[in-house]
């Protein structure tokens, strides 16, 4: 139960870190008060009714567009990287001791010389336990 709870909280913290560092944008395009397009992470397509003034016609009347766009943007954090250059002397000593103590775990183990490898036991001629009537019960 404790392991499952630990995994749940680890996943929860991972998702929280992901959402806090991710930037996203939601853009909505309205035409004449009606929602035409919604886009996540990109620009919404317009309805094609954007009013453009001809460059040939010189007019001073400003025309209001019937379209408008609404943008909701959330900026994520960019300073989540840990910095390893601000360790004080005590933390550096503990880190060096930790690395030095576990360095031996990753070295290959040498084969030990066993002197009894080529030893042949003597041949059994008589069963001594049967002759002496010694039995394990």
Kinemage of the C-alpha trace (Angstrom):
@kinemage 1
@onewidth
@group {chain A} dominant
@subgroup {mainchain}
@vectorlist {calphas} color= white
{ca unk a 1} P 0.000 0.000 0.000
{ca unk a 2} L 2.837 2.345 0.880
{ca unk a 3} L 4.574 1.679 -2.441
{ca unk a 4} L 1.396 2.380 -4.428
{ca unk a 5} L 0.816 5.614 -2.516
{ca unk a 6} L 4.432 6.635 -3.163
{ca unk a 7} L 4.034 5.946 -6.899
{ca unk a 8} L 0.753 7.900 -7.000
{ca unk a 9} L 2.310 10.983 -5.410
{ca unk a 10} L 5.373 10.703 -7.661
{ca unk a 11} L 3.127 10.662 -10.748
{ca unk a 12} L 1.073 13.543 -9.350
{ca unk a 13} L 4.205 15.648 -8.793
{ca unk a 14} L 5.440 14.799 -12.303
{ca unk a 15} L 2.181 15.993 -13.846
{ca unk a 16} L 2.262 19.166 -11.721
{ca unk a 17} L 5.821 19.894 -12.881
{ca unk a 18} L 4.823 19.265 -16.491
{ca unk a 19} L 1.866 21.650 -16.333
{ca unk a 20} L 3.814 24.352 -14.498
{ca unk a 21} L 6.605 24.406 -17.077
{ca unk a 22} L 4.536 24.066 -20.256
{ca unk a 23} L 3.359 27.162 -22.092
{ca unk a 24} L 0.066 26.988 -23.923
{ca unk a 25} L -2.261 29.229 -25.890
{ca unk a 26} L -5.974 29.023 -26.660
{ca unk a 27} L -7.255 31.289 -29.416
{ca unk a 28} L -10.940 31.789 -30.242
{ca unk a 29} L -12.204 33.536 -33.372
{ca unk a 30} L -15.643 35.148 -33.338
{ca unk a 31} L -17.500 36.373 -36.413
{ca unk a 32} L -20.581 38.525 -35.845
{ca unk a 33} L -20.712 37.353 -32.237
{ca unk a 34} L -20.678 33.644 -33.074
{ca unk a 35} L -17.778 31.323 -32.299
{ca unk a 36} L -16.200 30.170 -35.560
{ca unk a 37} L -12.934 28.467 -34.596
{ca unk a 38} L -11.014 27.407 -31.484
{ca unk a 39} L -7.325 26.505 -31.702
{ca unk a 40} L -4.969 25.132 -29.062
{ca unk a 41} L -1.230 25.873 -29.328
{ca unk a 42} L -1.667 27.576 -32.760
{ca unk a 43} L -3.481 30.445 -34.482
{ca unk a 44} L -7.212 30.163 -35.111
{ca unk a 45} L -8.370 30.344 -38.710
{ca unk a 46} L -10.358 33.411 -39.605
{ca unk a 47} L -13.697 33.260 -41.370
{ca unk a 48} L -12.478 35.159 -44.443
{ca unk a 49} L -14.659 38.180 -43.781
{ca unk a 50} L -11.889 40.481 -42.623
{ca unk a 51} L -12.448 43.870 -44.204
{ca unk a 52} L -9.540 45.176 -46.175
{ca unk a 53} L -9.304 48.618 -47.649
{ca unk a 54} L -8.235 48.942 -51.257
{ca unk a 55} L -4.982 50.829 -51.637
{ca unk a 56} L -6.302 52.461 -54.797
{ca unk a 57} L -9.237 54.074 -53.001
{ca unk a 58} L -8.140 56.832 -50.689
{ca unk a 59} L -10.757 57.082 -47.975
{ca unk a 60} L -10.681 58.410 -44.462
{ca unk a 61} L -13.552 56.340 -43.122
{ca unk a 62} L -12.428 53.650 -40.750
{ca unk a 63} L -14.443 50.496 -41.150
{ca unk a 64} L -14.997 48.295 -38.133
{ca unk a 65} L -14.451 44.609 -38.675
{ca unk a 66} L -17.237 42.199 -37.837
{ca unk a 67} L -14.649 39.712 -36.556
{ca unk a 68} L -12.675 39.616 -33.337
{ca unk a 69} L -10.278 37.164 -31.749
{ca unk a 70} L -9.774 36.247 -28.124
{ca unk a 71} L -6.397 34.879 -27.012
{ca unk a 72} L -5.759 33.153 -23.685
{ca unk a 73} L -2.045 32.514 -23.174
{ca unk a 74} L -0.314 30.925 -20.192
{ca unk a 75} L 3.445 31.352 -19.939
{ca unk a 76} L 5.317 28.468 -18.302
{ca unk a 77} L 8.356 28.576 -16.049
{ca unk a 78} L 11.763 28.465 -17.675
{ca unk a 79} L 13.956 28.507 -14.556
{ca unk a 80} L 13.427 24.943 -13.327
{ca unk a 81} L 16.951 23.739 -14.136
{ca unk a 82} L 18.928 22.936 -10.990
{ca unk a 83} L 22.170 24.811 -10.634
{ca unk a 84} L 25.146 22.771 -9.469
{ca unk a 85} L 27.578 25.651 -9.128
{ca unk a 86} L 26.209 27.040 -5.868
{ca unk a 87} L 27.225 24.156 -3.559
{ca unk a 88} L 28.928 25.221 -0.387
{ca unk a 89} L 32.039 23.425 0.908
{ca unk a 90} L 30.132 21.034 3.185
{ca unk a 91} L 27.809 19.879 0.373
{ca unk a 92} L 30.770 19.364 -1.964
{ca unk a 93} L 32.540 17.223 0.651
{ca unk a 94} L 29.442 15.060 1.156
{ca unk a 95} L 29.041 14.627 -2.599
{ca unk a 96} L 32.689 13.615 -3.056
{ca unk a 97} L 32.452 11.126 -0.156
{ca unk a 98} L 29.260 9.636 -1.584
{ca unk a 99} L 30.754 9.177 -5.053
{ca unk a 100} L 34.003 7.755 -3.661
{ca unk a 101} L 32.203 5.240 -1.404
{ca unk a 102} L 30.009 3.878 -4.209
{ca unk a 103} L 32.715 3.864 -6.868
{ca unk a 104} L 33.753 0.329 -5.896
{ca unk a 105} L 30.301 -1.084 -6.623
{ca unk a 106} L 30.738 -0.643 -10.360
{ca unk a 107} L 34.210 -2.189 -10.677
{ca unk a 108} L 34.510 -5.798 -11.914
{ca unk a 109} L 35.164 -8.422 -9.246
{ca unk a 110} L 38.382 -10.389 -9.653
{ca unk a 111} L 38.163 -14.184 -9.608
{ca unk a 112} L 39.559 -15.652 -6.379
{ca unk a 113} L 42.097 -18.491 -6.423
{ca unk a 114} L 40.553 -21.625 -4.932
{ca unk a 115} L 43.249 -24.197 -3.951
{ca unk a 116} L 40.828 -27.181 -3.825
{ca unk a 117} L 39.802 -27.039 -7.473
{ca unk a 118} L 41.984 -29.940 -8.600
{ca unk a 119} L 41.636 -32.029 -5.401
{ca unk a 120} L 40.282 -35.545 -5.939
{ca unk a 121} L 38.665 -37.117 -2.867
{ca unk a 122} L 39.708 -40.654 -1.880
{ca unk a 123} L 37.754 -43.641 -3.182
{ca unk a 124} L 35.274 -45.155 -0.733
{ca unk a 125} L 36.057 -48.840 -0.320
{ca unk a 126} L 33.734 -49.693 2.563
{ca unk a 127} L 30.657 -47.889 3.851
{ca unk a 128} L 31.819 -46.949 7.346
{ca unk a 129} L 28.395 -45.757 8.564
{ca unk a 130} L 26.899 -49.168 7.760
{ca unk a 131} L 29.771 -51.056 9.333
{ca unk a 132} L 29.589 -49.039 12.569
{ca unk a 133} L 25.756 -48.986 12.513
{ca unk a 134} L 25.659 -45.212 12.755
{ca unk a 135} L 22.433 -43.887 11.234
{ca unk a 136} L 20.934 -40.410 11.198
{ca unk a 137} L 17.412 -40.463 12.496
